[in-house]
Amino acid sequence: MIPETSISVIIVTRNRPGQLAGISLPSLARQILSPAQILVWDASDGEATRDAAAGMQASIPLLAYMRAPRRGIPSQRNDAIPHCTGDVILFLDDDAELWPDALQQIALIFDADTDHRIAGCQCTLVAGARWKNRTAGLRWFLAHLYRTIFVLDTFSRRQRFLLSGHTTGAEPLPKVAALNQAAKGGCEHGLQWMWGNCMAWRRDVFALPGIQFDEDLQQTSPYAFLEDVMLSRQVVRTTHLVLVRARAALCVHHETGGGRVDLRTFGRMYAFNYWLLWHKQVPRTPASVLAFLWSQCGLLVGFAARDLASGHYGRVRGLIQGWRDIRQWRA
């Protein structure tokens, strides 16, 4: 049975033509269910990304390249959304590789949702090289223990929010063999937020008042993070809609980095964005205030310990500058 739901794919990118041409676009070319369109929304400094996209158009006829009028993950995604024609919009990172039937599995879930109760559907992450190292063994256990103590994380596998405003972190990744046995078109409910590297949203969700990627996250750097988390939270809090995970829609996030921000900028952005997340999304209670303050102490301890061990101090200075930015922004 061919799914009825059509899917538009948006890939926001900047200065990473190798990842685009070597990871995300080839995986889209192999899809059993062809997307309705693929939009590469590029804010690169040169023409290498445009050339990489042009080189893939022979194998992906529905690929369209657009030069971004504004730079930054939230603004680039917001600008690309009105150009989509599919029933569903899949946001895919340029270093994320979809399994060949991933789009088909996403479409089957939305096909079955005849009451339109599902707002968003996330693919299931499987282990890329860096993900595997981060989510296995003693190192993963100790990292989660530290993050649990400071209310930065929890051992729960559910993608939920904590009182501190932080989200649960990377969970141990399931085996591909086990996921291949998952029911086709089956999904897990109960998510409060979704990973931005492989999340699908109903297009009409973005027609609702106030639903868009938060561009305030770009105040300290055009490269933002938590934009996926804040959008998810906004939808869950203001609508009756739910978020799900497609068990059989597999995605490998190769997480190649790329030096888009330096350490100082990252530290400033980290502090600012997490304050903004808590300020906008977490109900104010005495417990949440204490949890948030305690979690910020934990961030400082963690960054300081890491930097003292490595001899780099940029992140600590960046975090301090981040709090100065927060005070300035509030004023």
PEDAGI-V105727 format. One line per field, one symbol per residue. ss: DSSP state (A for helix, B for strand, O for the rest). burial: + if it has 9 or more other ideal C-beta (glycine too) atoms within 8 Angstrom, else -. A space follows every 50 residues. Layout:
ss: ???
burial: ???
This chain:
ss: OOOOOOBBBBBBBOOOAAAAAAAAAAAAAOOOOOOOBBBBBBOOOOOAAA AAAAAAOOOOOOBBBBBOOOOOAAAAAAAAAOOOOOOBBBBBOOOBBBOO OAAAAAAAAAAAOOOOOBBBBBBBBBOOAAAAAAOOAAAAAAAAAAAAAO OOOOOOOOOOBOOOOOBOOOOOOOOAAAAOOOOOOOBBBBBOOOOOOBBB BBAAAAAOOOOOOOAAAAOOOOOOOOAAAAAAAAAAAAOOOBBBBBBBBB BBBOOOOOOOOOAAAAAAAAAAAAAAAAAAAOOOOAAAAAAAAAAAAAAA AAAAAAAAAAOOOAAAAAAAAAAAAAAAAAO
burial: --+-+++++++++++++-+++-+++++++-+-+-++++++++++---+++ +++--++--+-++-++-+---++++++++++--+-+-++++++++++++- +++++++++++-+----+++++++++++--++-+++--++--++-+++-+ +++-----++++++++++----+--+--+--+--+++---++++++++++ +++-++-+--+++++-++-++-++-+++++++++++--+-++++++++++ ++++--------++++++++++++++++--++-----++-++-+++++++ ++++-++------++++++-+++-++-----
